[in-house]
């Protein structure tokens, strides 16, 4: 069977998995093609109750289910409906799990009626996952036609998915990723391209563009992602969301498909995306409270550290803040565009108005770190990607054609690979040395709490144009934690976001800093409004 026929059958199966009553007529989809911002079109397809449910954050959903205000089935059905509509407008899903998820939600409701309490702290919470995560009964094509046809078993699911299930969450869909899983946008020969929900002429970002678009359209309250060089943060920023990259080893990464299996350094991190930082914090804390290190040998035994969060909150007092932020306005290689510059200025002014200190950040070249990281990624000459493309006979997507048609240079010699690892370690040491030295240069004498910088040199990009990862890949090279936050809107109706980066394994701190930044932006806006 040709790759075209295999892809066509998968597209048809995906369409047929959407209940007939949720399928949009051709005329409605045609109308959407002329309406760049489809966010309003999604809401119009839902009932009042469905809109109310899907506009709730994680905490509100869980409280409503626990108190009996909403049933798990009502919550699940509303999100399945909204996700189905979103997909028909922006191409964000790769797999649906609607029937199984709704059935499981009914079982949770039966448990609640019988026992008068929830089964776990995430009882009935709908969760979406990027296509890399193996889910029993579903495929993990990850943008490759040749990977279709292999349905995963429950035993294939990784520790994070297992823990979430045990906590009561329900995976109801998987989201689109690009061929190779390593592009700054989301396109493949199976589902096609995922577009930005606020302006369909632009990309939703990548590699987790499906998650970004779905959550921006409120089709899911929270999504599981991964971050190799910005895969979580780029779509989160492009879609006006909070996207967090954890450090390696804080949460388990088994049960996730990869084109770089066994890579010992820079192998990528777990990511989470949501519309608010509190939802991310809530889920990460519960996952850490579940002691994932007890069943996964690659996870550090590091429980949730509330004291780190509280320490930041204590220095983020309204209008008398005492946090120290470094700000990198450009990396000395590619200057950000005007909307991104304006977002940086807006954030700087808001933080200063609330009493926080801002210092300039001129660290060791991010370009060097990015080049080392991508040389490590390419150390096998991307053999796994090439083999996956060749296995079906499908053509590479446009963004991979130049690489694909180059002569295969073969794998990097072991000696050269070790040399790259040594260079990366040297870079990490020089970056830490710079960070520590900056503490002596702050007006307050305090160490820098976090670094605010762009996610991309462009607030958003059109498909085929996002090829620079210098602002995001540095956090992967350093294995630092980082989280995006929305700041303002582009003149074309698109969100503009930035990121704040902390040191390694500082997940609690980066979440607290994001909340402090959000608070400062709100307070500064209100101050100006007065």
URPE-V596850 format. One record per residue. N is the residue number from 1. RES is the residue in one small letter. SS is DSSP state (2 for helix, 1 for strand, 0 for the rest). NEAR is the number of other C-alpha atoms within 10 Angstrom. D_CENTER is the distance of its C-alpha to the mean C-alpha in whole Angstrom. Layout:
<<N/RES/SS/NEAR/D_CENTER> <N/RES/SS/NEAR/D_CENTER>>
This chain:
<<1/x/0/6/35> <2/x/0/11/33> <3/x/2/18/29> <4/x/2/15/30> <5/x/2/10/31> <6/x/2/17/29> <7/x/2/19/26> <8/x/2/15/28> <9/x/2/13/29> <10/x/2/19/25> <11/x/2/17/24> <12/x/2/11/27> <13/x/2/13/26> <14/x/2/15/23> <15/x/2/17/25> <16/x/2/11/27> <17/x/0/16/25> <18/x/0/21/25> <19/x/0/13/28> <20/x/2/9/30> <21/x/2/7/30> <22/x/2/16/27> <23/x/0/18/27> <24/x/0/15/28> <25/x/0/8/31> <26/x/2/9/31> <27/x/2/9/32> <28/x/2/13/29> <29/x/2/15/27> <30/x/2/12/29> <31/x/2/12/29> <32/x/2/18/25> <33/x/2/15/26> <34/x/2/10/28> <35/x/0/15/26> <36/x/0/18/23> <37/x/0/18/21> <38/x/0/21/21> <39/x/2/20/19> <40/x/2/12/23> <41/x/2/18/24> <42/x/2/23/22> <43/x/2/19/23> <44/x/2/11/27> <45/x/0/17/26> <46/x/0/17/26> <47/x/0/11/28> <48/x/2/10/29> <49/x/2/13/28> <50/x/2/19/25> <51/x/2/18/23> <52/x/2/12/24> <53/x/2/21/22> <54/x/2/25/19> <55/x/0/19/19> <56/x/0/16/19> <57/x/0/18/17> <58/x/2/24/16> <59/x/2/15/19> <60/x/2/13/22> <61/x/2/24/21> <62/x/2/21/22> <63/x/2/15/25> <64/x/2/16/26> <65/x/2/23/26> <66/x/2/22/28> <67/x/2/13/30> <68/x/0/16/31> <69/x/0/10/30> <70/x/0/17/28> <71/x/0/21/28> <72/x/2/30/25> <73/x/2/20/26> <74/x/2/19/26> <75/x/2/25/22> <76/x/2/29/21> <77/x/2/21/23> <78/x/2/23/22> <79/x/2/26/19> <80/x/2/27/20> <81/x/2/23/22> <82/x/2/24/19> <83/x/2/30/17> <84/x/2/27/20> <85/x/2/25/21> <86/x/2/27/18> <87/x/2/24/17> <88/x/2/19/21> <89/x/2/24/20> <90/x/2/25/17> <91/x/0/25/17> <92/x/0/34/13> <93/x/1/28/15> <94/x/1/26/16> <95/x/1/26/17> <96/x/1/23/19> <97/x/0/20/20> <98/x/2/22/22> <99/x/2/15/25> <100/x/2/14/24> <101/x/2/23/22> <102/x/2/22/25> <103/x/2/13/27> <104/x/2/21/26> <105/x/2/26/25> <106/x/2/18/29> <107/x/2/15/30> <108/x/2/21/28> <109/x/2/25/30> <110/x/2/14/33> <111/x/2/14/32> <112/x/2/20/32> <113/x/2/12/35> <114/x/2/9/37> <115/x/2/10/36> <116/x/0/13/35> <117/x/0/15/32> <118/x/0/21/28> <119/x/0/18/28> <120/x/0/15/25> <121/x/0/18/23> <122/x/0/25/20> <123/x/0/26/23> <124/x/0/33/22> <125/x/0/26/18> <126/x/1/29/16> <127/x/1/23/13> <128/x/1/28/11> <129/x/1/28/10> <130/x/1/29/9> <131/x/0/30/12> <132/x/0/24/12> <133/x/1/28/13> <134/x/0/26/17> <135/x/0/28/18> <136/x/0/14/22> <137/x/0/12/23> <138/x/0/22/21> <139/x/1/21/20> <140/x/0/23/18> <141/x/0/23/19> <142/x/0/26/15> <143/x/0/27/17> <144/x/0/26/20> <145/x/2/25/23> <146/x/2/20/25> <147/x/2/16/23> <148/x/0/18/24> <149/x/0/13/26> <150/x/0/12/25> <151/x/1/16/24> <152/x/0/15/23> <153/x/0/13/25> <154/x/2/14/24> <155/x/2/11/25> <156/x/2/16/22> <157/x/0/17/19> <158/x/0/18/18> <159/x/2/20/18> <160/x/2/23/15> <161/x/2/26/16> <162/x/2/18/19> <163/x/2/17/19> <164/x/2/22/17> <165/x/2/18/20> <166/x/2/16/22> <167/x/2/21/21> <168/x/0/20/22> <169/x/0/24/18> <170/x/1/25/18> <171/x/1/24/16> <172/x/1/26/17> <173/x/1/27/15> <174/x/1/28/13> <175/x/1/30/11> <176/x/0/36/12> <177/x/0/36/11> <178/x/0/30/14> <179/x/0/27/17> <180/x/0/24/17> <181/x/0/27/13> <182/x/0/20/13> <183/x/0/25/13> <184/x/0/32/12> <185/x/0/32/12> <186/x/0/32/13> <187/x/0/31/16> <188/x/0/22/18> <189/x/0/19/22> <190/x/0/24/21> <191/x/0/23/19> <192/x/0/20/19> <193/x/0/22/17> <194/x/0/34/14> <195/x/1/27/16> <196/x/1/34/14> <197/x/0/30/16> <198/x/0/26/17> <199/x/1/19/19> <200/x/1/20/19> <201/x/1/15/21> <202/x/1/20/18> <203/x/1/29/15> <204/x/0/37/11> <205/x/0/36/10> <206/x/0/31/9> <207/x/0/32/8> <208/x/0/39/6> <209/x/2/38/8> <210/x/2/37/9> <211/x/2/37/7> <212/x/2/41/7> <213/x/2/36/10> <214/x/2/32/11> <215/x/2/26/10> <216/x/2/26/11> <217/x/0/29/15> <218/x/0/25/14> <219/x/0/28/15> <220/x/0/32/13> <221/x/0/27/13> <222/x/1/26/10> <223/x/1/27/7> <224/x/1/26/7> <225/x/1/30/5> <226/x/1/27/7> <227/x/1/29/7> <228/x/0/24/11> <229/x/0/30/11> <230/x/0/34/8> <231/x/0/31/6> <232/x/0/35/3> <233/x/2/38/6> <234/x/2/35/8> <235/x/2/34/7> <236/x/2/38/6> <237/x/2/30/9> <238/x/2/33/11> <239/x/0/32/10> <240/x/0/26/11> <241/x/0/28/9> <242/x/1/29/8> <243/x/1/34/5> <244/x/1/33/6> <245/x/1/32/8> <246/x/0/29/11> <247/x/0/24/14> <248/x/0/24/15> <249/x/0/20/17> <250/x/0/24/16> <251/x/0/25/15> <252/x/0/22/16> <253/x/0/22/15> <254/x/0/16/17> <255/x/0/18/17> <256/x/1/23/15> <257/x/0/16/16> <258/x/0/17/16> <259/x/0/17/18> <260/x/0/18/19> <261/x/0/10/21> <262/x/0/8/22> <263/x/0/14/21> <264/x/0/9/22> <265/x/0/15/21> <266/x/0/22/17> <267/x/0/21/16> <268/x/0/24/12> <269/x/1/27/10> <270/x/1/22/9> <271/x/1/26/5> <272/x/1/27/5> <273/x/1/33/5> <274/x/1/26/8> <275/x/0/27/11> <276/x/0/20/13> <277/x/2/22/12> <278/x/2/18/15> <279/x/2/19/13> <280/x/2/23/11> <281/x/2/17/14> <282/x/2/14/16> <283/x/2/20/14> <284/x/2/19/14> <285/x/2/16/17> <286/x/2/17/19> <287/x/2/20/17> <288/x/2/19/19> <289/x/2/12/22> <290/x/0/16/22> <291/x/0/18/23> <292/x/2/23/21> <293/x/2/19/23> <294/x/2/10/26> <295/x/0/10/25> <296/x/0/17/23> <297/x/0/11/25> <298/x/0/15/22> <299/x/0/17/20> <300/x/0/17/22> <301/x/0/15/24> <302/x/0/15/22> <303/x/0/16/22> <304/x/0/18/21> <305/x/0/14/23> <306/x/2/11/23> <307/x/2/11/26> <308/x/2/16/23> <309/x/2/18/21> <310/x/2/14/25> <311/x/2/12/26> <312/x/2/22/24> <313/x/2/19/25> <314/x/2/12/28> <315/x/0/16/28> <316/x/0/24/26> <317/x/0/17/29> <318/x/0/16/29> <319/x/0/16/31> <320/x/0/13/32> <321/x/0/21/29> <322/x/0/20/29> <323/x/0/26/26> <324/x/1/25/26> <325/x/1/26/23> <326/x/1/24/24> <327/x/1/21/23> <328/x/1/18/22> <329/x/0/18/23> <330/x/0/17/23> <331/x/0/20/23> <332/x/0/11/26> <333/x/0/11/25> <334/x/0/14/23> <335/x/0/15/24> <336/x/0/20/21> <337/x/0/14/23> <338/x/2/13/24> <339/x/2/21/22> <340/x/2/27/20> <341/x/2/20/23> <342/x/2/16/24> <343/x/2/22/20> <344/x/2/24/21> <345/x/2/14/25> <346/x/2/16/24> <347/x/2/22/22> <348/x/2/22/25> <349/x/2/17/27> <350/x/2/23/26> <351/x/2/28/25> <352/x/2/19/29> <353/x/2/19/30> <354/x/0/23/29> <355/x/0/20/31> <356/x/0/23/28> <357/x/1/20/29> <358/x/1/20/27> <359/x/1/17/28> <360/x/1/14/27> <361/x/0/20/25> <362/x/0/17/27> <363/x/0/15/26> <364/x/0/16/26> <365/x/0/15/25> <366/x/2/22/21> <367/x/2/19/23> <368/x/2/15/24> <369/x/2/22/21> <370/x/2/23/19> <371/x/2/18/23> <372/x/2/19/23> <373/x/2/26/20> <374/x/2/15/20> <375/x/2/15/23> <376/x/2/24/22> <377/x/2/19/20> <378/x/2/15/23> <379/x/2/21/25> <380/x/2/18/26> <381/x/0/18/26> <382/x/0/18/23> <383/x/2/16/26> <384/x/2/15/23> <385/x/2/20/22> <386/x/2/16/25> <387/x/2/12/27> <388/x/2/19/24> <389/x/2/22/25> <390/x/2/15/29> <391/x/2/14/29> <392/x/2/18/29> <393/x/0/14/30> <394/x/0/17/28> <395/x/0/14/27> <396/x/0/21/24> <397/x/0/19/22> <398/x/2/13/23> <399/x/2/19/21> <400/x/2/14/22> <401/x/2/11/26> <402/x/2/10/27> <403/x/2/14/26> <404/x/2/17/27> <405/x/0/9/30> <406/x/0/8/31> <407/x/0/8/33> <408/x/0/13/32> <409/x/0/9/32> <410/x/0/12/32> <411/x/0/13/30> <412/x/0/15/30> <413/x/0/11/33> <414/x/2/10/33> <415/x/2/9/34> <416/x/2/12/32> <417/x/2/16/29> <418/x/2/13/30> <419/x/2/12/31> <420/x/2/18/27> <421/x/2/18/26> <422/x/2/12/29> <423/x/2/16/28> <424/x/2/23/25> <425/x/2/14/26> <426/x/2/11/29> <427/x/2/20/26> <428/x/2/18/24> <429/x/2/13/28> <430/x/2/14/28> <431/x/2/17/25> <432/x/2/15/26> <433/x/2/13/29> <434/x/2/15/28> <435/x/2/21/26> <436/x/2/13/29> <437/x/2/13/32> <438/x/2/20/30> <439/x/2/16/31> <440/x/2/13/34> <441/x/2/13/34> <442/x/0/18/32> <443/x/0/11/35> <444/x/0/12/34> <445/x/0/11/34> <446/x/0/15/31> <447/x/0/18/28> <448/x/0/23/25> <449/x/0/20/23> <450/x/1/23/20> <451/x/1/23/19> <452/x/1/27/18> <453/x/1/27/17> <454/x/1/30/16> <455/x/0/30/12> <456/x/0/30/15> <457/x/0/24/18> <458/x/0/20/18> <459/x/0/24/16> <460/x/0/28/15> <461/x/0/20/17> <462/x/0/15/19> <463/x/0/20/18> <464/x/0/17/20> <465/x/0/13/20> <466/x/0/20/17> <467/x/0/12/18> <468/x/0/15/18> <469/x/0/22/15> <470/x/0/24/17> <471/x/0/23/16> <472/x/0/27/12> <473/x/2/25/14> <474/x/2/24/16> <475/x/2/27/14> <476/x/2/27/14> <477/x/2/26/18> <478/x/2/21/18> <479/x/0/24/16> <480/x/0/21/15> <481/x/0/27/13> <482/x/1/32/11> <483/x/1/30/9> <484/x/1/32/9> <485/x/1/26/12> <486/x/1/23/14> <487/x/1/23/17> <488/x/1/21/19> <489/x/1/16/20> <490/x/0/17/21> <491/x/0/9/24> <492/x/0/10/23> <493/x/0/12/21> <494/x/0/22/18> <495/x/1/22/16> <496/x/1/29/16> <497/x/1/32/13> <498/x/1/27/14> <499/x/1/27/12> <500/x/1/25/15> <501/x/1/28/15> <502/x/0/23/17> <503/x/0/20/19> <504/x/0/17/18> <505/x/0/19/18> <506/x/0/19/17> <507/x/2/28/15> <508/x/2/22/17> <509/x/2/26/18> <510/x/2/30/15> <511/x/2/26/14> <512/x/2/21/18> <513/x/2/25/18> <514/x/2/24/15> <515/x/2/19/18> <516/x/2/23/21> <517/x/2/24/19> <518/x/2/20/18> <519/x/2/18/22> <520/x/2/27/24> <521/x/2/23/22> <522/x/2/13/24> <523/x/2/18/27> <524/x/2/21/27> <525/x/2/13/27> <526/x/2/10/30> <527/x/2/11/32> <528/x/2/7/32> <529/x/2/7/33> <530/x/0/6/36>>
